Amino acid sequence: MKTKDELELEYLSLKQKYGKVYELEVPLDEDDSTKVATLFLKKADRTVISIVSKLIDISTDKAIEAGLKNLYVGGDDLSLVLNNDDAFLSCEAGLVQIIRKQQAVLKKK
């Protein structure tokens, strides 16, 4: 796993490249709160939103995996999360927040 300084430098570099970058902190061990993987995820585009939306009806696991693999741009090694069932499933809420659509407001005049 990377140090805090390494992660900070990488984050700054990714922010310049992608604009908006999300930091997802994923607990790797429920008994040890210090074991946390940090993943950097880019903003979801229409393609990723479409893929994840279609997969969510088939399998939550496949939707989470597709979201992580398509949005991951850096941070700790993604396999730390993909190979840990508890860590993997804990990513669902974070992905939902990234993919959640904002509501437009229709005003009648």
Residue frames as a rotation matrix with the C-alpha (Angstrom) as fourth column:
MET 1
0.583 0.812 0.000 0.00
0.812 -0.583 0.000 0.00
0.000 0.000 -1.000 0.00
LYS 2
-0.047 -0.582 0.812 1.12
0.552 -0.693 -0.465 3.53
0.833 0.426 0.354 -0.72
THR 3
-0.614 -0.224 -0.757 2.08
0.770 -0.383 -0.511 6.10
-0.175 -0.896 0.407 1.88
LYS 4
0.404 0.793 -0.456 -0.06
0.674 -0.595 -0.438 9.19
-0.619 -0.131 -0.775 2.51
ASP 5
-0.043 -0.517 -0.855 2.55
-0.288 -0.813 0.506 11.36
-0.957 0.268 -0.114 0.77
GLU 6
-0.923 -0.285 0.257 2.61
0.118 0.428 0.896 9.10
-0.365 0.858 -0.362 -2.30
LEU 7
-0.218 0.935 0.280 -1.19
0.955 0.263 -0.136 9.14
-0.200 0.238 -0.950 -2.45
GLU 8
0.396 0.359 -0.845 -1.32
0.323 -0.916 -0.237 12.93
-0.859 -0.179 -0.479 -2.13
LEU 9
-0.486 -0.659 -0.575 1.17
-0.380 -0.433 0.817 13.44
-0.787 0.615 -0.040 -4.98
GLU 10
-0.885 0.203 0.418 -0.70
0.444 0.638 0.629 10.95
-0.139 0.743 -0.655 -7.15
TYR 11
0.083 0.979 -0.186 -4.03
0.867 -0.163 -0.471 12.64
-0.491 -0.122 -0.862 -6.37
LEU 12
0.167 -0.076 -0.983 -2.72
-0.111 -0.992 0.058 16.05
-0.980 0.100 -0.175 -7.43
SER 13
-0.828 -0.526 -0.192 -1.41
-0.286 0.101 0.953 14.59
-0.482 0.844 -0.235 -10.68
LEU 14
-0.684 0.637 0.356 -4.69
0.725 0.648 0.233 12.78
-0.083 0.418 -0.905 -11.41
LYS 15
0.185 0.764 -0.617 -6.72
0.592 -0.588 -0.551 15.89
-0.784 -0.263 -0.562 -10.61
GLN 16
-0.274 -0.363 -0.890 -4.81
-0.468 -0.758 0.453 17.80
-0.840 0.542 0.038 -13.29
LYS 17
-0.983 -0.181 -0.010 -5.40
-0.107 0.533 0.839 15.00
-0.147 0.827 -0.543 -15.78
TYR 18
-0.626 0.780 -0.006 -9.07
0.715 0.577 0.394 14.19
0.311 0.242 -0.919 -15.06
GLY 19
-0.367 0.506 0.781 -10.40
-0.290 -0.860 0.420 17.33
0.884 -0.073 0.462 -13.37
LYS 20
0.297 0.555 0.777 -12.69
-0.938 0.017 0.346 15.72
0.179 -0.832 0.526 -10.81
VAL 21
-0.379 -0.443 -0.812 -11.25
-0.177 0.896 -0.407 12.75
0.908 -0.010 -0.418 -8.92
TYR 22
0.658 0.639 0.399 -13.02
-0.581 0.093 0.809 10.92
0.479 -0.764 0.432 -6.10
GLU 23
-0.601 -0.797 0.058 -11.11
-0.612 0.413 -0.674 9.35
0.513 -0.441 -0.736 -3.22
LEU 24
0.583 0.782 -0.222 -12.69
-0.501 0.560 0.660 6.13
0.640 -0.273 0.718 -2.00
GLU 25
-0.501 -0.705 0.502 -11.34
-0.836 0.245 -0.491 4.78
0.223 -0.665 -0.712 1.29
VAL 26
0.421 0.628 -0.655 -12.09
-0.516 0.759 0.396 1.08
0.746 0.171 0.644 1.56
PRO 27
0.202 -0.329 0.923 -11.68
-0.926 0.243 0.289 -0.84
-0.319 -0.913 -0.255 4.84
LEU 28
-0.123 -0.362 -0.924 -9.74
-0.704 0.688 -0.176 -4.05
0.700 0.629 -0.340 4.20
ASP 29
-0.622 -0.116 -0.774 -10.16
0.390 0.812 -0.435 -5.65
0.679 -0.572 -0.460 7.64
GLU 30
0.331 0.870 0.366 -13.23
0.014 -0.393 0.920 -5.17
0.944 -0.299 -0.142 9.83
ASP 31
0.754 -0.085 -0.651 -11.15
0.643 0.299 0.706 -5.96
0.135 -0.951 0.280 12.93
ASP 32
-0.206 -0.884 -0.419 -8.34
0.805 -0.397 0.441 -3.50
-0.557 -0.246 0.793 12.13
SER 33
0.750 0.649 -0.128 -9.52
0.495 -0.679 -0.542 0.00
-0.438 0.344 -0.830 11.22
THR 34
0.200 -0.751 -0.629 -6.00
-0.364 -0.653 0.664 1.02
-0.910 0.096 -0.404 10.16
LYS 35
-0.695 -0.407 0.593 -6.01
0.338 0.544 0.768 -1.27
-0.635 0.734 -0.240 7.13
VAL 36
0.456 0.825 -0.333 -7.61
0.125 -0.430 -0.894 0.92
-0.881 0.366 -0.299 4.50
ALA 37
-0.407 -0.500 0.765 -7.05
0.850 0.098 0.517 0.95
-0.333 0.861 0.385 0.73
THR 38
-0.008 0.354 -0.935 -7.37
-0.099 -0.931 -0.351 4.30
-0.995 0.090 0.043 -1.00
LEU 39
-0.260 0.021 0.965 -8.72
0.898 0.372 0.234 4.24
-0.354 0.928 -0.116 -4.54
PHE 40
-0.559 0.108 -0.822 -8.94
-0.252 -0.967 0.044 7.20
-0.790 0.232 0.567 -6.87
LEU 41
-0.213 0.620 0.755 -11.92
0.837 0.515 -0.187 7.12
-0.505 0.592 -0.628 -9.21
LYS 42
-0.995 -0.093 0.019 -12.70
0.087 -0.806 0.585 9.41
-0.039 0.584 0.811 -12.12
LYS 43
-0.368 0.909 -0.196 -16.09
-0.632 -0.399 -0.664 10.91
-0.682 -0.121 0.722 -12.84
ALA 44
-0.361 0.324 0.875 -18.46
0.470 0.873 -0.129 8.48
-0.805 0.365 -0.467 -14.53
ASP 45
-0.804 0.146 -0.576 -19.34
-0.543 -0.574 0.613 9.14
-0.241 0.806 0.540 -18.15
ARG 46
0.137 0.971 -0.198 -22.47
-0.979 0.102 -0.174 7.96
-0.149 0.217 0.965 -19.99
THR 47
0.040 -0.182 -0.982 -20.85
-0.532 0.828 -0.175 4.71
0.846 0.530 -0.064 -21.06
VAL 48
-0.881 -0.423 -0.210 -19.93
-0.035 0.502 -0.864 3.68
0.471 -0.754 -0.458 -17.52
ILE 49
-0.601 0.739 0.304 -23.32
-0.678 -0.269 -0.684 4.76
-0.424 -0.617 0.663 -16.17
SER 50
0.247 0.709 -0.661 -25.02
-0.941 0.338 0.011 2.67
0.231 0.619 0.751 -18.85
ILE 51
-0.284 -0.448 -0.848 -22.88
-0.262 0.887 -0.381 -0.40
0.922 0.114 -0.369 -18.15
VAL 52
-0.989 -0.139 0.042 -23.36
-0.070 0.204 -0.976 -0.25
0.127 -0.969 -0.212 -14.38
SER 53
-0.385 0.919 0.089 -27.10
-0.852 -0.317 -0.416 0.49
-0.354 -0.236 0.905 -14.69
LYS 54
0.251 0.458 -0.853 -27.63
-0.781 0.616 0.101 -2.56
0.572 0.640 0.513 -16.90
LEU 55
-0.430 -0.538 -0.725 -25.56
-0.047 0.815 -0.577 -4.85
0.901 -0.214 -0.376 -14.69
ILE 56
-0.817 0.107 0.567 -27.22
-0.575 -0.230 -0.785 -3.78
0.046 -0.967 0.249 -11.43
ASP 57
0.234 0.972 0.003 -30.40
-0.971 0.234 -0.044 -5.61
-0.044 0.007 0.999 -12.51
ILE 58
0.477 -0.137 -0.868 -28.43
-0.314 0.896 -0.314 -8.77
0.821 0.423 0.385 -13.25
SER 59
0.438 -0.441 -0.783 -25.88
0.807 0.577 0.126 -8.83
0.396 -0.687 0.609 -10.42
THR 60
0.995 -0.092 0.027 -24.82
-0.093 -0.852 0.516 -6.27
-0.024 -0.516 -0.856 -7.84
ASP 61
0.405 -0.901 0.157 -21.36
0.269 0.281 0.921 -7.86
-0.874 -0.331 0.356 -7.72
LYS 62
-0.033 -0.395 0.918 -20.88
0.988 0.129 0.090 -7.48
-0.154 0.910 0.385 -11.48
ALA 63
0.726 0.363 0.584 -22.08
0.465 -0.885 -0.030 -3.88
0.506 0.293 -0.811 -11.34
ILE 64
0.883 -0.455 -0.117 -19.63
-0.132 -0.479 0.868 -3.03
-0.450 -0.751 -0.482 -8.54
GLU 65
0.118 -0.887 0.447 -16.77
0.552 0.432 0.713 -4.74
-0.825 0.163 0.541 -10.35
ALA 66
0.154 -0.006 0.988 -17.54
0.963 -0.221 -0.152 -3.00
0.219 0.975 -0.028 -13.64
GLY 67
0.937 0.235 0.258 -17.81
0.174 -0.955 0.238 0.36
0.302 -0.179 -0.936 -11.88
LEU 68
0.673 -0.735 -0.083 -14.51
-0.049 -0.156 0.987 -0.07
-0.738 -0.660 -0.141 -10.07
LYS 69
-0.021 -0.734 0.679 -12.63
0.747 0.440 0.499 -1.32
-0.665 0.517 0.539 -13.11
ASN 70
0.198 0.169 0.966 -13.95
0.911 -0.395 -0.118 1.44
0.362 0.903 -0.232 -15.38
LEU 71
0.888 0.219 0.404 -13.57
0.087 -0.943 0.321 4.35
0.451 -0.250 -0.857 -12.94
TYR 72
0.710 -0.664 -0.235 -10.29
0.438 0.156 0.885 3.39
-0.551 -0.731 0.402 -11.23
VAL 73
0.845 -0.462 0.268 -7.43
-0.003 -0.505 -0.863 5.74
0.534 0.729 -0.428 -12.16
GLY 74
-0.170 -0.983 0.068 -4.98
-0.166 -0.040 -0.985 5.24
0.971 -0.179 -0.156 -9.29
GLY 75
0.408 0.196 0.892 -4.25
-0.892 -0.120 0.435 4.90
0.192 -0.973 0.126 -5.61
ASP 76
-0.299 -0.466 0.833 -3.59
-0.649 0.739 0.180 1.58
-0.700 -0.486 -0.523 -3.93
ASP 77
-0.956 -0.145 -0.256 -3.69
-0.289 0.634 0.717 -1.55
0.058 0.760 -0.648 -6.06
LEU 78
-0.162 0.981 -0.106 -7.26
-0.945 -0.124 0.301 -2.30
0.283 0.149 0.948 -7.13
SER 79
-0.107 0.087 -0.990 -6.72
-0.120 0.988 0.100 -6.03
0.987 0.130 -0.096 -6.55
LEU 80
-0.975 -0.222 -0.001 -6.59
-0.010 0.052 -0.999 -5.33
0.221 -0.974 -0.053 -2.78
VAL 81
-0.478 0.874 0.086 -10.31
-0.727 -0.339 -0.597 -4.57
-0.493 -0.348 0.797 -3.01
LEU 82
0.088 0.551 -0.830 -11.35
-0.924 0.356 0.139 -6.92
0.372 0.755 0.541 -5.81
ASN 83
-0.269 -0.298 -0.916 -9.88
-0.095 0.954 -0.283 -9.94
0.959 0.011 -0.285 -3.99
ASN 84
-0.988 0.008 -0.155 -11.42
0.155 0.061 -0.986 -9.11
0.001 -0.998 -0.061 -0.59
ASP 85
-0.399 0.912 0.097 -15.16
0.739 0.257 0.623 -9.82
0.543 0.320 -0.776 -0.43
ASP 86
0.225 0.500 -0.837 -15.91
0.910 -0.416 -0.004 -7.50
-0.350 -0.760 -0.548 2.50
ALA 87
-0.484 -0.487 -0.727 -13.91
0.187 -0.869 0.458 -4.64
-0.855 0.086 0.512 1.02
PHE 88
-0.946 0.122 0.302 -15.42
0.307 0.024 0.952 -5.24
0.109 0.992 -0.060 -2.41
LEU 89
-0.117 0.993 -0.021 -19.01
0.895 0.115 0.431 -5.09
0.431 0.032 -0.902 -1.17
SER 90
0.070 0.112 -0.991 -18.31
0.755 -0.656 -0.020 -1.98
-0.652 -0.747 -0.130 0.91
CYS 91
-0.870 -0.480 -0.115 -17.63
0.268 -0.654 0.707 -0.05
-0.415 0.584 0.698 -2.33
GLU 92
-0.345 0.802 0.487 -21.28
0.923 0.196 0.332 -0.17
0.171 0.564 -0.808 -3.42
ALA 93
0.519 0.614 -0.595 -22.40
0.739 -0.672 -0.048 2.98
-0.429 -0.415 -0.802 -1.58
GLY 94
-0.164 -0.681 -0.714 -19.46
0.061 -0.729 0.681 5.00
-0.985 0.068 0.161 -2.89
LEU 95
-0.898 -0.153 0.412 -20.13
0.389 0.156 0.908 3.94
-0.203 0.976 -0.081 -6.46
VAL 96
0.042 0.987 0.153 -23.80
0.999 -0.046 0.024 4.80
0.031 0.151 -0.988 -6.12
GLN 97
0.421 0.081 -0.903 -22.84
0.396 -0.912 0.103 8.33
-0.816 -0.401 -0.416 -5.05
ILE 98
-0.616 -0.720 -0.319 -20.56
-0.031 -0.382 0.924 8.75
-0.787 0.579 0.213 -8.06
ILE 99
-0.896 0.248 0.368 -23.11
0.436 0.343 0.832 7.42
0.081 0.906 -0.415 -10.55
ARG 100
-0.129 0.912 -0.390 -26.19
0.796 -0.139 -0.589 9.02
-0.591 -0.386 -0.708 -8.98
LYS 101
-0.399 0.090 0.912 -27.88
0.758 -0.527 0.384 11.41
0.516 0.845 0.142 -11.38
GLN 102
-0.871 0.189 -0.454 -28.75
0.134 -0.798 -0.588 14.93
-0.473 -0.573 0.669 -10.38
GLN 103
-0.052 0.946 0.321 -32.35
0.913 0.176 -0.369 15.89
-0.405 0.274 -0.872 -10.98
ALA 104
-0.855 -0.091 0.511 -33.17
0.365 -0.807 0.465 18.62
0.370 0.584 0.723 -13.46
VAL 105
-0.496 0.698 -0.516 -35.82
0.399 -0.345 -0.850 21.15
-0.771 -0.627 -0.108 -12.45
LEU 106
-0.575 0.426 0.699 -38.66
0.726 -0.129 0.676 21.84
0.378 0.896 -0.235 -14.84
LYS 107
-0.629 0.363 -0.687 -40.27
0.276 -0.723 -0.634 25.22
-0.727 -0.588 0.355 -14.43
LYS 108
-0.104 0.688 0.718 -43.47
0.989 -0.001 0.145 26.21
0.100 0.726 -0.681 -16.14
LYS 109
-0.764 -0.196 -0.614 -43.66
0.308 -0.948 -0.082 29.89
-0.566 -0.252 0.785 -17.03
